Amino acid sequence: MPDVLTRRNFLSFDFGDRRAPGDHWIRIHRIAMACRFEVMLSSEDAGHVGAARAALDEADAVESLLTVFRETSAVADLNRRAADDDVDVDAGLFTLLVRSHELHEETDGAFDVTSTPLSRCWGFLMRQGQLPADDAVQQARDRVGMPHVHLDPEHQTVRFARRGMEINFGAIGKGYALDRMASMLRAGGVRRALLSAGRSSVVALGGRGHGWQVDLRPRLASRLVGRLWIRDGGVGTSGTGEQFFEIDGKRYGHVIDPRTGHPAAGVLGATVVTSDGASADALSTAFFIGGPSLAERYCAGHADTMAVLVLDDTTERTQVFGSYHGATLEMES
Amino acid sequence: MNLTPEQMTLGRRNFLKTIAGVPAVAAVGAAAVMKGPVRGGPVRVGFIGVGGQGRALLRNVDPNFAQVRAMADINPASLAAADEILKKNSQPPAKHYVEFRDMLQHEDLEAIITAVPLWMHAEVVTTCLDAGKHVLCEKMMAWDKAGYERMMQTAAKARRVLEIGYQRNYNPIYRSAHEGVMKTGVLGDVYHVRLAWHRNGNWRRKGDPPSKDFDASKWGYPTWDHLWNWRLYWRYSQGLFAELGSHQVNATNWFLGTAPERVQACGGVYRFKDGREVPDHVYAMFEYPGGVTGTFTSIESNAFDERYEAFFGTKGTLIIRNENDAMLFDEGAGARPTGVEVAPKGAGAALETSETKPAQAGGAAREVSASTEGARGPSPTMIEIQSFCSAVRTGSPLACGPEKASHSAAWTLAANEAMKTSAPVKIG
């Protein structure tokens, strides 16, 4: 060591480095529910990496509860037994079923967590799309319909009115998991984070200025559709750019309209912004199926819900319905 | 590591790639303290030594921070190659010198960036400091203890900035890992660190002298080969522990907030018996205060492990691979791999949203635009030079000043001594 320590030398000899680590994003991520779950922090919040990791554990926990791909999950158990028995389910799962029921009614049946038999008959469960015979579609339709799922709030039990029914939270589970992660982060003192799952489900926790900038780019649209700034809210996007098959030049997407039994058509991508991730997720699927008329009707009747639909026509026209107090939307011309 | 059978079948390399997230993140991000030109304008800089490493530094000079006025090198071919870099980067040409002392005498320079062979560090750096110049010196600090102590003392006496070029200190991934993982206790108690830098190739460089009459002996090298391949001879070099190991030990010391006390080592010239003196395989075990043990291996016969620093704690494991990709694993059965990536904020969106992108999506999915991911910020080396210039202008703190660098040097020298004597060596 030198005999005399000047201020500069003192600083330069210091082991620690107290400067801000710079303007960058830290993405803490993990694979859950067959997609990438991510917590994004600004570098000044690097101290919350541990909290982000704990939040990702919550995504794992939700997956363990909801997955239909593991026999041990609560939903797998429900699907096995609910046609024969009243099945007790935990409070979280029951609440999610109740919310799914409400969303089903509010969307005129477009959102339906029981549509799995239809997805199966179109080959989407195995990611091997096929054109089904009409009677196969009809048989599947007989086993689909949220009204056939009886929820008993008093005993917190679930019963299927028809044999062969299945619950699958594929269109709401990711948003639900993000909501639970956001609650955990909030409780842990994290004020700003951007949570996402598979890019389609996003939950913003806090946000500087107008909020987190999220670009809307449905995969089938040939362009950036709009730029969204979001504070404290959920964003869900539905589309069929990732899962579809084509026969004789006709495109069949993986989102099935439970009311017709056929793949939804007419919309390239639907994005919904609202207060929570689960609703945003579910509504984006509903509007993808129900199109502009459903989106318009829903947003007129429900405050704080905004929908951005890219229509499947030659101009890829974009329509925006409703608004969300924490969101600023800038459309691309 | 506690891998599932599925992950094992993917192979270790694929496994690392899989859990690291989609693309491995490139080195990124400028430090917040340095936006735009520093007050007083760019620092007037001279380069001493523009061989391979010197030119790597030259390529990373941001003209907002530094103006390269002159360059000294005993090899005219290196000077010519350096001219090309300045030209390519649209920077004005710099004056040439053979003798760095002539450059110091004739040029109005404020600072020196130097990358000369290790044995010359102490002489070059102390001469520059004595001449009132601030110095950024390529690592490692000096060939021997007397050399680095002289450098420290001269810097203090001359009241000049002396920075040693360990660029991990400026790499946003390391900074985030330090802030977000090490300091927050995510790993629990860390008792073991594993450092590896494995390559499969010959360190010996092929190259002809710049002219038939070039006389290396004028500069202390009996042959052209000794100058061109100085890293292979003890007289000028401290081998793999210095050139590779000291980088990783420097980062480890920073992360642990301390420096190693004792080292044991072995190694030898096992593969390339071509007259070189420094080993092509080296292995070291070393101890930190408080019961943390580290190992460092560097081999030149297999590159499967590439290079990484791994920190093993009671609650988790942090691995930083190839300086551009950090991974975190929970400890215990059923633990899920968690990736940590760092990307520059840039001007664009924090995220692009679309329909669900499956984790294993194939080529059909559209790649995310370059504005949100995969964008490259300034390199850690560029940030390092920017920081050095800021320190010169404003007195802002250095990430790797002489004290910190001297600990890495002390480890290197002790590891070589332990390897040569086959006995444990106390460091310091």
Interface residues (C-beta under 8 A of the other chain):
Chain A: M1 P2 D3 V4 L5 T6 R7 R8 N9 L11 S12 F13 D14 F15 G16 D17 R18 R19 A20 P21 G22 D23 H24 W25 I26 R27 I28 H29 R30 I31 A32 A34 C35 R36 M40 L41 S42 S43 A46 G47 H48 V49 G50 R53 L56 D57 D60 K174 L194 S196 A197 G198 R199 S200 S201 V202 W212 Q213 V214 D215 L216 R217 P218 R219 R227 V235 T237 S238 G239 T240 G241 E242 G269 T271
Chain B: I19 G21 V22 V28 G29 A30 A31 A32 V33 M152 Q153 A155 A156 K157 R159 V161 L162 E163 N169 P172 R175 S176 H178 E179 G180 V181 K183 T184 G185 V186 N253 W254 G257 L328 D330 R336 P337 T338 G339 V340 E341 V342 A343 P344 K345 G348 A349 A350 L351 E352 T353 S354 E355 T356 K357 P358 A359 Q360 A361 A364 A365 R366 S369 T372 G377 I383 A391 G395 S396 P397 L398 A399 G401 P402 E403 K404
